[in-house]
Amino acid sequence: MIISGIKYFLRMALFCALLSSCINDFPEGEVPCGKERGNVNVKVLLQMPNAAAPKTYAISEIDENHIGEIDVLAFAPDASKPSGWAYAYRARGGPVTDRADNDAIKSKKQFNVTLIKSAKPQRFAILANVRQQINDLGDITIGEDKDALLERLVFDHAGSWNANDGRPDDDPDKTFTPFPMWGELSASINDASTQLSGIKMLRGIARMDVLLDAAVGNFKLDEIYIYNSKSKGQIVPDSANLESQSKVKAATLPAGSINNAAALRYAVPPAMDRLFERSIYLFEAQAV
């Protein structure tokens, strides 16, 4: 009886260990380990960056707001960490849809995601269009400091960002690359009725529009060259460089050599020879 009891105890211990290990990464649309673990499916509401009316020959605001993949990194409170938060688990959300109260540029999004129920607050980092970059981190250590972890998320894209809209004048072989985005909030997950809202997403890419002043009547834009551009960008800005949750006050640059090898060249279509917009997208760079 004693031996049988020991075997039963060991089997139960192994079963519990497997339950604990499987909550590190929640696949999209799946409630891992069963509801007995206290996991709940919640709705998340996003506010995308606002923009003006769309123009021709370039991508639109709807493109700028596009989300193909959404991931959530969850952190538990930990006073021993510099940020006050320690990595707990990752959840893959989706599908991302437009909200019923949306506007013309579809700046209001929503998705569902499975999170761990807890009366204690959790800190959630919402990451859009960067699933591969998260995967590239490998197995994330449970307990890693939030800021240290997010600092390791870097988007690599050499040369000019493809921002054509697939018109015949553009290169049909190019495919628009959705922008990396990030947002954060703290919340307690009580039950399935919990709804996370007020999350303002911030793009890891800056847009540059080139405008000829109306007083300049004898010139037209033909070509534009960008120097000192970067081939990599940090997806989440350093907390010290944030002015608010949706606005930065200084550039956050990844470590190492990140300059593009040559200047970026843009050919300006005749229809945009006075205003070249929604075509130049750049990683952050320090002012010189």
Secondary structure, DSSP 4 states (H G I P E B T S, - for coil): -HHHHHHHHHHHHHHHHHHHHGGGEEPTT--TT-GGG-EEEEEEEEEPPP-----SSS--HHHHT--S-EEEEEEEE-TTSTTSEEEEEEEEE---EE-TT--TT--EEEEEEEEE-EEEEEEEEEEES-HHHHHTT-SPPTT-BHHHHHHT-EEE--SPPP-----TTS-TT----PPPEEEEEEEEE-STT-EEEEEE-EESSEEEEEE--TT--S----EEEE-S-BSEEESS--GGGEEETTEESS----SS--B-SS-EEEEPPGGGSSEEEEEEEE------
